[in-house]
Amino acid sequence: MFTPKFRNEQTDLLMQALLSLQNVEEAYRFCEDILTMQELKSIAQRLEVAVMLRKKVTYQEIAKQTGASTATISRVNRCLLYGTDGYQILLDRLQDEEGIPTK
């Protein structure tokens, strides 16, 4: 069983809120209300980096295409290799359910 590192009542509420969103428009509405524009861009950039890493794109090319620093790319790569499989679960579902190429 997975035990989150930062679990508390506040984070439980956030996870339940995310799970309650029913479509992309609702997700955009929530994210624009709760996140700064820079936070949203950073999260989106990390997801794009994860997709590219799974496709075996080089760090240099990822940095060029996304503007991500090598430190960010390295952090995402560590999560993909040694993390809790959060990226893997999400990327697999995007591939399977949405047809978004992530491999």
KOLDREN-511730 format. One line per 10 residues: their letters; for each residue x, y, z negated of N, C-alpha, C, O. Coordinates in Angstrom, 2 decimals, padded with zeros to 5 digits. Atoms other than C-alpha are relative to their C-alpha. Layout:
N
a	X/Y/Z/X/Y/Z/X/Y/Z/X/Y/Z | ... .
This chain:
103
mftpkfrneq	000.84/-001.19/000.00/000.00/000.00/000.00/000.88/001.25/000.00/001.89/001.31/-000.70 | -000.74/-001.25/-000.12/001.23/003.47/000.90/-000.35/000.93/-001.16/-001.52/001.12/-001.49 | 000.18/-000.99/001.06/001.72/005.97/-001.94/000.63/001.31/000.45/001.85/001.39/000.58 | -000.53/-001.28/-000.46/002.06/009.59/-000.80/000.90/000.64/-001.06/000.66/000.48/-002.26 | -000.93/-000.68/000.91/004.90/011.63/-002.33/-000.63/001.20/-000.69/-000.30/001.52/-001.83 | 000.53/-001.27/000.49/002.83/014.77/-002.82/-001.50/-000.06/-000.29/-002.20/000.94/-000.12 | 001.44/000.15/000.19/-000.59/013.44/-003.74/-000.46/000.67/-001.29/000.10/000.47/-002.36 | 000.70/-000.59/001.14/-002.79/015.50/-006.02/-001.41/000.38/000.48/-001.76/000.10/001.63 | 001.38/-000.34/-000.38/-006.37/016.82/-006.01/-000.05/000.95/001.19/-000.92/000.82/002.05 | 000.00/-000.96/-001.11/-005.49/019.68/-003.66/000.32/-000.69/001.32/-000.35/-000.45/002.32 .
tdllmqalls	-000.36/000.67/-001.25/-003.80/017.47/-001.08/-001.07/-001.02/000.39/-001.32/-001.22/001.58 | 001.12/000.89/-000.32/-006.62/014.92/-001.36/-001.12/000.77/000.70/-001.70/000.28/001.67 | 001.05/-000.83/-000.62/-009.09/017.71/-000.54/000.38/000.37/001.42/-000.46/000.33/002.32 | -000.45/-000.34/-001.35/-007.00/018.77/002.46/-000.14/-001.20/000.94/-000.63/-001.05/002.06 | 000.10/001.19/-000.86/-006.82/015.21/003.82/-001.47/-000.32/000.31/-001.79/-000.68/001.44 | 001.43/000.24/-000.25/-010.59/014.78/003.40/-000.56/001.05/000.96/-001.38/000.73/001.82 | 000.44/-001.06/-000.91/-011.14/018.13/005.14/000.42/-000.33/001.44/-000.38/-000.20/002.36 | -000.48/000.36/-001.34/-008.98/017.01/008.10/-000.82/-001.15/000.58/-001.17/-001.14/001.76 | 000.77/001.15/-000.48/-010.86/013.73/008.34/-001.44/000.36/000.35/-002.09/-000.35/001.13 | 001.40/-000.38/-000.26/-014.21/015.55/008.38/-000.18/000.73/001.32/-001.31/000.86/001.80 .
lqnveeayrf	000.10/-000.73/-001.27/-013.41/017.49/011.57/-000.46/-000.95/001.09/000.03/-002.07/001.20 | 000.64/000.90/-000.95/-015.47/016.08/014.43/000.43/000.17/001.45/000.17/-000.70/002.28 | -000.42/-000.19/-001.39/-013.95/017.56/017.59/001.13/001.02/000.06/001.51/001.61/-000.96 | -001.14/-000.89/-000.18/-011.15/019.68/019.02/-000.36/001.43/-000.38/000.46/002.12/-000.99 | 000.39/-001.37/000.35/-013.08/022.93/018.64/000.01/000.20/-001.51/000.52/001.21/-002.00 | -000.01/-000.11/001.46/-013.63/022.29/014.93/001.43/-000.01/-000.54/001.74/000.71/-001.49 | -001.39/000.06/000.43/-009.95/021.42/014.56/000.70/001.35/000.23/001.42/001.83/-000.64 | -000.56/-001.32/-000.27/-008.92/024.68/016.22/-000.52/001.03/-001.00/000.25/001.82/-001.54 | 000.59/-000.97/000.94/-011.33/026.67/014.04/000.64/-000.12/-001.38/001.03/000.88/-001.98 | -000.57/000.23/001.32/-010.01/025.08/010.85/001.47/000.42/-000.03/001.90/001.12/-000.94 .
cediltmqel	-001.43/-000.31/-000.02/-006.34/025.38/011.84/000.24/001.50/000.09/001.14/002.03/-000.56 | -000.19/-001.45/-000.11/-006.71/029.03/012.84/-000.36/000.72/-001.29/000.19/001.78/-001.58 | 000.35/-000.61/001.28/-008.33/029.79/009.49/001.03/-000.31/-001.09/001.34/000.56/-001.91 | -000.83/000.43/001.12/-005.95/027.84/007.27/001.50/000.20/000.23/002.25/000.34/-000.74 | -001.41/-000.12/-000.32/-002.60/028.19/009.06/000.32/001.35/000.61/-000.53/001.97/001.26 | -000.45/-001.17/-000.75/-000.60/031.17/010.21/000.28/-000.46/001.43/000.40/-001.66/001.69 | -000.29/000.35/-001.39/000.06/031.29/013.94/001.35/-000.71/000.09/001.50/-001.66/000.85 | -001.33/000.62/-000.02/003.73/030.42/013.27/-000.06/-001.43/-000.56/000.60/-002.32/-000.01 | 000.14/001.36/000.55/002.78/027.40/011.11/-000.63/-000.94/001.03/-000.18/-002.07/001.21 | 000.66/000.80/-001.03/000.45/026.14/013.84/000.95/-000.32/001.14/001.00/-001.45/001.62 .
ksiaqrleva	-000.96/000.21/-001.07/003.12/026.61/016.50/001.09/-000.99/-000.42/001.51/-001.83/000.38 | -001.05/000.91/000.49/005.72/024.80/014.35/-000.48/-001.44/-000.05/000.24/-002.35/000.34 | 000.56/001.35/000.07/003.46/021.81/013.75/-000.18/-000.57/001.41/000.15/-001.72/001.67 | 000.20/000.44/-001.39/002.55/021.62/017.45/001.34/-000.32/000.65/001.45/-001.29/001.41 | -001.32/000.24/-000.56/006.23/021.86/018.38/000.56/-001.33/-000.51/001.14/-002.09/000.27 | -000.50/001.26/000.55/007.13/018.98/016.03/-000.69/-001.20/000.65/-000.05/-002.21/000.91 | 000.71/001.09/-000.65/004.45/016.82/017.58/000.51/-000.21/001.42/000.71/-001.34/001.86 | -000.55/000.10/-001.35/005.73/017.61/021.07/001.39/-000.64/-000.03/001.72/-001.47/000.82 | -001.34/000.60/000.16/009.27/016.75/019.91/-000.13/-001.50/-000.23/000.62/-002.28/000.35 | 000.19/001.43/000.28/008.01/013.41/018.55/-000.37/-000.76/001.27/000.14/-001.85/001.51 .
vmlrkkvtyq	000.38/000.64/-001.27/006.37/012.58/021.88/001.22/-000.17/000.89/001.43/-001.23/001.47 | -001.17/000.05/-000.87/009.56/013.41/023.75/001.05/-000.98/-000.52/001.70/-001.68/000.27 | -000.95/000.96/000.57/011.74/011.41/021.35/-000.43/-001.43/000.30/000.40/-002.28/000.60 | 000.49/001.35/-000.32/009.53/008.37/021.88/000.21/-000.35/001.46/000.34/-001.52/001.82 | -000.26/000.21/-001.42/010.04/008.83/025.60/001.50/-000.04/000.30/001.91/-000.11/001.45 | -001.46/000.09/-000.11/013.82/008.74/024.95/000.63/001.20/000.71/001.68/001.07/001.35 | -000.56/-001.23/-000.55/014.38/012.34/026.10/001.15/000.43/-000.91/001.07/000.26/-002.13 | -001.17/-000.40/000.78/017.76/013.71/024.98/-000.31/001.23/-000.86/-001.19/002.02/-000.55 | 000.14/-001.17/000.86/018.08/016.25/022.17/000.15/001.29/000.81/-000.61/002.23/000.63 | -000.27/-001.20/-000.80/019.50/018.76/024.65/-001.21/000.38/000.86/-001.58/001.55/000.94 .
eiakqtgast	001.16/-000.27/-000.85/016.53/018.43/027.00/-001.21/000.40/-000.84/-001.98/001.28/-000.45 | 001.12/-000.36/000.89/014.03/018.54/024.12/000.15/001.45/-000.46/-000.81/002.22/-000.44 | -000.24/-001.37/000.45/015.62/021.73/022.79/-000.28/000.99/001.12/-000.88/002.04/000.90 | 000.21/-000.88/-001.16/015.55/023.26/026.28/-001.48/000.17/000.30/-001.95/001.28/000.54 | 001.41/-000.05/-000.40/011.91/022.37/026.96/-000.91/000.56/-001.10/-001.91/001.21/-000.79 | 000.91/-000.37/001.09/010.42/023.05/023.50/000.44/001.23/-000.78/-000.37/001.88/-001.44 | -000.53/-001.08/000.82/012.69/025.67/021.98/000.30/-000.43/-001.43/000.67/000.40/-002.26 | -000.27/000.51/001.34/013.09/023.45/018.92/001.50/-000.04/-000.25/002.29/-000.30/000.66 | -001.42/000.10/000.36/016.38/023.57/017.07/000.39/-001.47/-000.10/-000.46/-002.35/-000.26 | -000.46/001.38/000.15/018.53/020.47/016.91/-000.29/-000.51/-001.41/-000.48/-001.71/-001.60 .
atisrvnrcl	000.35/000.40/001.37/017.85/020.44/013.14/-001.44/-000.51/-000.05/-001.72/-001.52/-000.69 | 001.40/000.44/-000.05/014.10/020.20/013.81/-000.12/-001.32/000.73/-000.84/-002.22/000.29 | 000.06/001.24/-000.78/014.61/017.52/016.44/000.54/-001.16/-000.83/-000.04/-002.24/-000.83 | -000.60/001.03/000.84/016.83/015.56/014.06/-000.96/-000.40/-001.13/-001.08/-001.59/-001.45 | 000.94/000.29/001.08/014.26/015.84/011.25/-001.16/-000.85/000.51/-001.54/-001.83/-000.13 | 001.10/000.78/-000.59/011.46/014.57/013.48/000.49/-001.41/000.33/-000.23/-002.39/000.10 | -000.55/001.32/-000.33/013.70/011.74/014.68/000.15/-000.87/-001.25/-000.16/-002.06/-001.22 | -000.12/000.75/001.26/014.45/010.72/011.08/-001.37/-000.51/-000.45/-001.50/-001.64/-000.92 | 001.36/000.43/000.38/010.71/010.62/010.39/-000.48/-001.14/000.89/-001.10/-002.09/000.40 | 000.39/001.07/-000.91/010.13/008.49/013.48/000.70/-001.31/-000.35/000.10/-002.38/-000.28 .
lygtdgyqil	-000.78/001.21/000.28/012.88/006.06/012.48/-000.18/-000.53/-001.42/-000.24/-001.74/-001.62 | -000.05/000.43/001.40/012.67/006.00/008.68/-001.14/000.53/-000.84/-001.16/000.33/-002.06 | 001.09/-000.62/000.74/009.48/007.82/007.71/-001.09/-000.98/-000.37/-000.86/-002.19/-000.42 | 001.14/000.79/000.47/006.08/006.57/006.63/-000.89/-000.48/001.14/-001.98/-000.99/000.90 | 000.71/000.40/-001.22/004.92/005.84/010.23/-001.19/000.89/000.34/-002.03/000.52/001.15 | 001.08/-000.94/-000.32/002.59/008.85/010.28/000.02/000.42/001.46/-001.01/000.43/002.12 | -000.11/-000.36/-001.42/003.90/009.99/013.65/-000.38/-001.19/000.87/-001.13/-001.05/001.84 | 000.25/001.19/-000.82/003.79/006.43/015.01/-001.50/-000.29/000.10/-002.00/-000.56/001.19 | 001.44/000.26/000.02/000.15/005.94/013.98/-000.72/001.00/000.91/-001.53/000.62/001.75 | 000.66/-001.04/-000.79/-000.91/009.25/015.49/000.31/-000.12/001.48/-000.59/-000.03/002.32 .
ldrlqdeegi	-000.38/000.09/-001.41/001.05/008.85/018.72/-000.59/-001.24/000.67/-000.99/-001.18/001.83 | 000.64/001.20/-000.55/-000.24/005.30/019.22/-001.48/000.24/000.27/-002.00/-000.19/001.29 | 001.44/-000.28/-000.19/-003.82/006.50/018.77/-000.24/000.99/001.13/-001.19/000.84/001.89 | 000.14/-000.93/-001.12/-003.35/009.42/021.13/000.15/-000.72/001.32/-000.57/-000.44/002.28 | -000.22/000.80/-001.20/-002.05/006.97/023.70/-001.22/-000.87/000.29/-001.71/-000.90/001.41 | 001.08/000.97/-000.18/-004.83/004.42/023.16/-001.37/000.65/000.21/-002.12/000.28/001.11 | 001.36/-000.57/000.00/-007.87/006.63/022.52/-000.16/001.16/000.97/-001.22/001.31/001.58 | 000.12/-001.19/-000.82/-007.12/009.78/024.46/000.70/-000.13/001.35/000.54/000.72/002.22 | -000.72/000.19/-001.24/-004.93/008.39/027.21/001.18/000.96/000.17/001.68/001.15/001.27 | -001.12/-000.93/-000.05/-002.20/010.89/026.34/001.29/-000.82/000.01/001.54/-001.59/-000.92 .
ptk	-001.23/000.79/-000.07/001.14/009.43/027.44/000.99/000.40/-001.08/001.49/001.53/-001.09 | -000.93/-000.27/001.11/003.35/009.17/024.35/001.18/-000.96/000.00/001.98/-000.98/-000.94 | -001.12/000.94/-000.08/005.75/006.46/025.48/000.66/000.13/001.34/001.63/-000.58/001.62 .
